[in-house]
Amino acid sequence: MDCLFCAICRGELAASIVFRDEHVCAFLDARPVFKGHVLVAPREHVPDLLELPRPLMEPLLAAVQRIARAMETGLGADGSFTAVNTKISQSVPHLHVHVVPRRKGDGLRGFFWPRTKYESDAEREEYAGRIREALR
């Protein structure tokens, strides 16, 4: 079966489209955190953030920024929450950025997952070093 988001981006499946250009398609999430929750996806099939071609980075992020701003002016939102899942918790295996309108006192607290603590500064630095090494 074809990718659900590819079909939406091509106009083959009904969705509440809020923005579409040659690179990006943005539509309301069918299961919103808050009303006005938008998914911004590249029109080209890209499985996840790690596969996003560099030429699509700017159009995708520019669309996310425009939509976040539009939520403030169009919905009266105080701001927004923006998130990307990469593989884990990605209900559709097509890269999409969640842009959720936020209001002070809306009840959403922190992240959707539990927090943890490092046992020590040394452990924290060890994790930072492992990531730095992987970036080389």
MDAnalysis code that builds the backbone (N, CA, C; Angstrom):
import MDAnalysis as mda
import numpy as np

u = mda.Universe.empty(408, n_residues=136, atom_resindex=np.repeat(np.arange(136), 3), trajectory=True)
u.add_TopologyAttr("name", ["N", "CA", "C"] * 136)
u.add_TopologyAttr("resid", np.arange(1, 137))
u.add_TopologyAttr("resname", ["MET", "ASP", "CYS", "LEU", "PHE", "CYS", "ALA", "ILE", "CYS", "ARG", "GLY", "GLU", "LEU", "ALA", "ALA", "SER", "ILE", "VAL", "PHE", "ARG", "ASP", "GLU", "HIS", "VAL", "CYS", "ALA", "PHE", "LEU", "ASP", "ALA", "ARG", "PRO", "VAL", "PHE", "LYS", "GLY", "HIS", "VAL", "LEU", "VAL", "ALA", "PRO", "ARG", "GLU", "HIS", "VAL", "PRO", "ASP", "LEU", "LEU", "GLU", "LEU", "PRO", "ARG", "PRO", "LEU", "MET", "GLU", "PRO", "LEU", "LEU", "ALA", "ALA", "VAL", "GLN", "ARG", "ILE", "ALA", "ARG", "ALA", "MET", "GLU", "THR", "GLY", "LEU", "GLY", "ALA", "ASP", "GLY", "SER", "PHE", "THR", "ALA", "VAL", "ASN", "THR", "LYS", "ILE", "SER", "GLN", "SER", "VAL", "PRO", "HIS", "LEU", "HIS", "VAL", "HIS", "VAL", "VAL", "PRO", "ARG", "ARG", "LYS", "GLY", "ASP", "GLY", "LEU", "ARG", "GLY", "PHE", "PHE", "TRP", "PRO", "ARG", "THR", "LYS", "TYR", "GLU", "SER", "ASP", "ALA", "GLU", "ARG", "GLU", "GLU", "TYR", "ALA", "GLY", "ARG", "ILE", "ARG", "GLU", "ALA", "LEU", "ARG"])
u.atoms.positions = np.array([
    [0.832, -1.190, 0.000],
    [0.000, 0.000, 0.000],
    [0.871, 1.247, 0.000],
    [0.390, 2.250, -0.689],
    [1.113, 3.511, -0.786],
    [1.133, 4.230, 0.565],
    [2.069, 5.105, 0.740],
    [2.198, 5.902, 1.957],
    [0.998, 6.842, 2.103],
    [0.393, 6.828, 3.265],
    [-0.755, 7.673, 3.573],
    [-0.445, 9.151, 3.346],
    [0.698, 9.614, 3.833],
    [1.031, 11.034, 3.700],
    [1.371, 11.402, 2.262],
    [1.970, 10.486, 1.507],
    [2.212, 10.757, 0.083],
    [0.885, 10.954, -0.639],
    [-0.097, 10.108, -0.324],
    [-1.417, 10.217, -0.951],
    [-2.091, 11.536, -0.573],
    [-1.963, 11.958, 0.675],
    [-2.516, 13.254, 1.092],
    [-1.823, 14.380, 0.341],
    [-0.502, 14.324, 0.265],
    [0.262, 15.374, -0.413],
    [-0.083, 15.467, -1.903],
    [-0.409, 14.350, -2.515],
    [-0.801, 14.340, -3.935],
    [-2.266, 14.719, -4.137],
    [-3.016, 14.853, -3.060],
    [-4.423, 15.203, -3.166],
    [-5.324, 14.014, -3.424],
    [-4.815, 12.805, -3.254],
    [-5.597, 11.591, -3.501],
    [-6.433, 11.178, -2.292],
    [-6.052, 11.626, -1.121],
    [-6.813, 11.368, 0.104],
    [-7.241, 12.700, 0.702],
    [-8.448, 12.733, 1.213],
    [-8.966, 13.959, 1.809],
    [-8.222, 14.298, 3.091],
    [-7.914, 15.558, 3.239],
    [-7.291, 16.087, 4.447],
    [-7.556, 17.581, 4.473],
    [-7.492, 18.165, 5.637],
    [-7.656, 19.613, 5.772],
    [-6.305, 20.270, 5.548],
    [-6.016, 20.586, 4.296],
    [-4.731, 21.169, 3.906],
    [-4.689, 22.630, 4.348],
    [-3.600, 23.007, 4.995],
    [-3.422, 24.407, 5.373],
    [-2.349, 25.097, 4.538],
    [-1.474, 24.311, 3.910],
    [-0.410, 24.885, 3.083],
    [0.119, 23.797, 2.158],
    [0.397, 24.186, 0.918],
    [1.011, 23.249, -0.018],
    [1.799, 24.060, -1.034],
    [3.029, 23.639, -1.281],
    [3.812, 24.204, -2.375],
    [4.534, 23.053, -3.053],
    [5.526, 23.333, -3.861],
    [6.185, 22.248, -4.612],
    [6.998, 21.302, -3.736],
    [7.353, 21.728, -2.513],
    [8.195, 20.909, -1.635],
    [7.488, 20.351, -0.406],
    [6.479, 21.057, 0.082],
    [5.907, 20.778, 1.396],
    [4.384, 20.741, 1.330],
    [3.820, 19.899, 2.171],
    [2.373, 19.846, 2.346],
    [2.103, 19.866, 3.849],
    [1.160, 20.701, 4.275],
    [0.819, 20.800, 5.694],
    [-0.687, 20.644, 5.845],
    [-1.077, 19.816, 6.809],
    [-2.490, 19.505, 6.990],
    [-2.777, 19.254, 8.466],
    [-4.061, 19.389, 8.835],
    [-4.436, 19.169, 10.222],
    [-4.283, 17.704, 10.593],
    [-3.774, 17.465, 11.791],
    [-3.650, 16.113, 12.326],
    [-5.056, 15.595, 12.624],
    [-5.333, 14.355, 12.220],
    [-6.649, 13.761, 12.453],
    [-6.893, 13.488, 13.939],
    [-5.803, 13.384, 14.717],
    [-5.912, 13.163, 16.167],
    [-5.091, 14.238, 16.883],
    [-5.603, 15.464, 16.913],
    [-4.799, 16.583, 17.414],
    [-4.595, 16.572, 18.925],
    [-3.449, 17.082, 19.339],
    [-3.210, 17.340, 20.753],
    [-4.143, 18.473, 21.180],
    [-4.174, 19.539, 20.380],
    [-5.122, 20.644, 20.526],
    [-5.650, 20.961, 19.139],
    [-6.831, 21.544, 19.062],
    [-7.407, 21.912, 17.775],
    [-6.469, 22.861, 17.053],
    [-6.243, 22.593, 15.785],
    [-5.299, 23.382, 14.998],
    [-3.933, 22.733, 14.871],
    [-3.723, 21.561, 15.478],
    [-2.472, 20.787, 15.400],
    [-2.218, 20.433, 13.930],
    [-1.084, 20.865, 13.410],
    [-0.736, 20.689, 11.996],
    [0.450, 19.741, 11.851],
    [0.416, 18.926, 10.801],
    [1.552, 18.097, 10.403],
    [2.137, 18.708, 9.134],
    [3.426, 18.954, 9.146],
    [4.122, 19.519, 7.990],
    [5.039, 18.436, 7.448],
    [4.836, 18.068, 6.193],
    [5.585, 16.944, 5.609],
    [6.172, 17.329, 4.255],
    [7.347, 16.792, 3.936],
    [7.843, 16.984, 2.573],
    [6.931, 16.230, 1.603],
    [6.697, 16.794, 0.436],
    [5.840, 16.118, -0.546],
    [6.537, 14.866, -1.088],
    [7.839, 14.932, -1.194],
    [8.623, 13.759, -1.595],
    [8.614, 12.778, -0.423],
    [8.506, 11.495, -0.714],
    [8.522, 10.516, 0.378],
    [9.908, 10.478, 1.015],
    [9.941, 10.813, 2.289],
    [11.153, 10.773, 3.105],
    [10.758, 10.019, 4.367],
    [11.371, 8.868, 4.634],
    [10.945, 8.051, 5.774],
    [11.052, 8.735, 7.136],
    [12.150, 9.458, 7.373],
    [12.327, 10.108, 8.673],
    [13.379, 11.201, 8.554],
    [13.602, 11.911, 9.634],
    [14.519, 13.050, 9.638],
    [15.926, 12.678, 9.171],
    [16.370, 11.485, 9.507],
    [17.730, 11.072, 9.140],
    [17.900, 10.905, 7.634],
    [16.803, 10.752, 6.910],
    [16.837, 10.571, 5.459],
    [16.529, 11.854, 4.688],
    [16.241, 12.957, 5.388],
    [15.852, 14.199, 4.726],
    [17.004, 14.762, 3.900],
    [16.821, 14.902, 2.587],
    [17.875, 15.488, 1.756],
    [18.097, 16.962, 2.127],
    [19.330, 17.367, 2.120],
    [19.692, 18.735, 2.497],
    [18.878, 19.793, 1.732],
    [18.625, 19.639, 0.421],
    [17.848, 20.667, -0.285],
    [16.411, 20.833, 0.225],
    [15.887, 19.845, 0.942],
    [14.527, 19.962, 1.475],
    [14.478, 20.528, 2.886],
    [15.637, 20.670, 3.521],
    [15.659, 21.153, 4.900],
    [15.097, 22.565, 5.022],
    [15.576, 23.472, 4.189],
    [15.130, 24.864, 4.283],
    [13.646, 25.004, 3.963],
    [13.137, 24.409, 2.883],
    [11.697, 24.553, 2.629],
    [10.831, 23.966, 3.739],
    [11.254, 22.857, 4.318],
    [10.478, 22.239, 5.390],
    [10.465, 23.131, 6.625],
    [11.626, 23.578, 7.065],
    [11.692, 24.412, 8.269],
    [11.028, 25.771, 8.039],
    [11.156, 26.330, 6.847],
    [10.488, 27.604, 6.546],
    [8.977, 27.450, 6.640],
    [8.447, 26.330, 6.162],
    [7.005, 26.084, 6.252],
    [6.588, 25.922, 7.712],
    [7.381, 25.217, 8.504],
    [7.079, 25.051, 9.932],
    [7.019, 26.428, 10.599],
    [7.979, 27.281, 10.294],
    [8.018, 28.620, 10.890],
    [6.792, 29.437, 10.478],
    [6.435, 29.390, 9.206],
    [5.260, 30.134, 8.734],
    [3.983, 29.649, 9.412],
    [3.859, 28.352, 9.584],
    [2.661, 27.786, 10.200],
    [2.606, 28.139, 11.682],
    [3.744, 28.068, 12.368],
    [3.775, 28.452, 13.785],
    [3.355, 29.910, 13.951],
    [3.818, 30.773, 13.067],
    [3.439, 32.189, 13.128],
    [1.949, 32.347, 12.827],
    [1.451, 31.591, 11.849],
    [0.033, 31.665, 11.484],
    [-0.860, 31.201, 12.627],
    [-0.392, 30.283, 13.442],
    [-1.179, 29.833, 14.598],
    [-1.380, 30.966, 15.598],
    [-0.360, 31.799, 15.742],
    [-0.488, 32.927, 16.659],
    [-1.488, 33.945, 16.120],
    [-1.373, 34.291, 14.849],
    [-2.267, 35.305, 14.292],
    [-3.643, 34.730, 13.956],
    [-3.694, 33.517, 13.430],
    [-4.963, 32.946, 12.982],
    [-5.780, 32.269, 14.059],
    [-5.092, 31.686, 15.056],
    [-5.800, 30.968, 16.119],
    [-5.743, 31.680, 17.465],
    [-4.976, 32.758, 17.517],
    [-4.812, 33.439, 18.793],
    [-3.954, 32.661, 19.771],
    [-3.134, 31.750, 19.258],
    [-2.247, 30.958, 20.111],
    [-1.165, 31.856, 20.704],
    [-0.739, 31.513, 21.914],
    [0.352, 32.246, 22.556],
    [1.708, 31.822, 22.001],
    [1.763, 30.648, 21.415],
    [2.988, 30.090, 20.855],
    [2.666, 28.722, 20.300],
    [3.686, 27.888, 20.151],
    [3.460, 26.546, 19.626],
    [4.500, 25.578, 20.172],
    [4.175, 24.320, 20.061],
    [5.087, 23.223, 20.388],
    [5.404, 22.553, 19.059],
    [6.669, 22.362, 18.759],
    [7.093, 21.772, 17.504],
    [7.912, 20.528, 17.812],
    [7.576, 19.407, 17.143],
    [8.273, 18.156, 17.441],
    [8.377, 17.271, 16.211],
    [9.435, 16.459, 16.185],
    [9.650, 15.477, 15.127],
    [10.012, 14.158, 15.790],
    [9.291, 13.112, 15.466],
    [9.671, 11.768, 15.888],
    [10.524, 11.159, 14.781],
    [11.533, 10.409, 15.152],
    [12.381, 9.729, 14.171],
    [12.321, 8.240, 14.474],
    [11.581, 7.541, 13.667],
    [11.352, 6.105, 13.751],
    [10.441, 5.728, 14.912],
    [10.894, 5.867, 16.147],
    [10.087, 5.511, 17.312],
    [8.940, 6.520, 17.435],
    [7.744, 6.009, 17.677],
    [6.525, 6.816, 17.825],
    [6.095, 7.513, 16.540],
    [6.668, 7.127, 15.430],
    [6.294, 7.711, 14.145],
    [5.153, 6.856, 13.581],
    [3.915, 7.286, 13.774],
    [2.759, 6.463, 13.382],
    [2.659, 6.260, 11.875],
    [3.157, 7.206, 11.103],
    [3.234, 7.068, 9.641],
    [4.708, 7.210, 9.277],
    [5.287, 6.225, 8.591],
    [6.719, 6.283, 8.270],
    [7.029, 7.239, 7.107],
    [6.648, 8.482, 7.289],
    [6.923, 9.581, 6.361],
    [7.224, 10.777, 7.263],
    [8.375, 11.388, 7.081],
    [8.781, 12.505, 7.925],
    [7.662, 13.538, 8.033],
    [7.372, 13.952, 9.254],
    [6.416, 15.029, 9.473],
    [6.768, 15.755, 10.763],
    [6.539, 17.052, 10.741],
    [6.807, 17.900, 11.891],
    [5.458, 18.284, 12.493],
    [5.304, 18.018, 13.777],
    [4.089, 18.416, 14.490],
    [4.237, 19.876, 14.895],
    [3.235, 20.678, 14.591],
    [3.185, 22.060, 15.056],
    [1.856, 22.189, 15.798],
    [1.953, 22.321, 17.115],
    [0.782, 22.300, 17.988],
    [0.586, 23.686, 18.590],
    [-0.583, 24.282, 18.402],
    [-0.823, 25.590, 19.012],
    [-0.870, 25.482, 20.531],
    [-0.277, 26.452, 21.204],
    [-0.233, 26.445, 22.668],
    [-0.827, 27.728, 23.213],
    [-1.425, 27.597, 24.384],
    [-1.951, 28.736, 25.125],
    [-1.500, 28.595, 26.575],
    [-1.193, 29.689, 27.197],
    [-0.801, 29.659, 28.603],
    [-1.907, 28.973, 29.396],
    [-1.525, 28.001, 30.215],
    [-2.486, 27.280, 31.036],
    [-3.269, 26.216, 30.288],
    [-2.775, 25.772, 29.116],
    [-3.525, 24.782, 28.322],
    [-3.430, 23.357, 28.870],
    [-2.622, 23.160, 29.896],
    [-2.545, 21.849, 30.537],
    [-1.446, 20.943, 30.015],
    [-0.816, 21.286, 28.907],
    [0.275, 20.460, 28.394],
    [1.515, 20.784, 29.205],
    [2.090, 19.775, 29.802],
    [3.236, 19.980, 30.677],
    [4.461, 19.281, 30.120],
    [5.506, 20.052, 29.877],
    [6.774, 19.475, 29.443],
    [6.657, 18.609, 28.212],
    [7.393, 17.536, 28.213],
    [7.391, 16.611, 27.095],
    [6.386, 15.503, 27.347],
    [6.158, 14.664, 26.350],
    [5.189, 13.580, 26.460],
    [5.783, 12.339, 27.114],
    [7.022, 12.366, 27.475],
    [7.680, 11.191, 28.044],
    [8.289, 11.553, 29.398],
    [8.514, 10.554, 30.239],
    [9.078, 10.848, 31.562],
    [10.505, 11.359, 31.466],
    [10.874, 12.161, 32.419],
    [12.233, 12.706, 32.493],
    [13.105, 11.813, 33.358],
    [14.401, 11.917, 33.151],
    [15.360, 11.181, 33.962],
    [16.465, 12.137, 34.369],
    [17.364, 11.691, 35.224],
    [18.489, 12.516, 35.654],
    [19.780, 11.747, 35.447],
    [20.860, 12.483, 35.212],
    [22.177, 11.871, 35.182],
    [22.597, 11.617, 36.618],
    [23.322, 10.530, 36.835],
    [23.765, 10.199, 38.188],
    [24.820, 11.164, 38.698],
    [25.576, 11.763, 37.758],
    [26.640, 12.682, 38.156],
    [27.008, 13.559, 36.965],
    [27.809, 14.589, 37.244],
    [28.330, 15.425, 36.160],
    [29.193, 14.590, 35.229],
    [29.937, 13.660, 35.802],
    [30.814, 12.803, 34.995],
    [29.998, 11.952, 34.024],
    [28.880, 11.408, 34.487],
    [28.044, 10.613, 33.587],
    [27.486, 11.493, 32.477],
    [27.050, 12.709, 32.835],
    [26.526, 13.631, 31.820],
    [27.598, 13.923, 30.773],
    [28.807, 14.209, 31.226],
    [29.900, 14.514, 30.296],
    [30.268, 13.304, 29.444],
    [30.150, 12.120, 30.006],
    [30.439, 10.897, 29.250],
    [29.459, 10.762, 28.080],
    [28.179, 11.034, 28.329],
    [27.180, 10.995, 27.252],
    [27.475, 12.057, 26.196],
    [27.819, 13.267, 26.650],
    [28.148, 14.345, 25.711],
    [29.352, 13.945, 24.855],
    [30.356, 13.335, 25.473],
    [31.540, 12.906, 24.740],
    [31.232, 11.846, 23.702],
    [30.362, 10.917, 24.026],
    [29.978, 9.868, 23.075],
    [29.284, 10.471, 21.860],
    [28.439, 11.473, 22.081],
    [27.755, 12.117, 20.956],
    [28.746, 12.931, 20.138],
    [29.634, 13.686, 20.832],
    [30.659, 14.464, 20.104],
    [31.511, 13.557, 19.230],
    [31.898, 12.421, 19.785],
    [32.726, 11.469, 19.029],
    [31.982, 10.949, 17.795],
    [30.724, 10.666, 17.952],
    [29.926, 10.172, 16.815],
    [29.735, 11.232, 15.740],
    [29.820, 12.505, 16.117],
    [29.682, 13.607, 15.142],
    [30.938, 13.811, 14.311],
    [32.057, 13.234, 14.725],
    [33.319, 13.423, 13.985],
    [33.364, 12.612, 12.733],
])
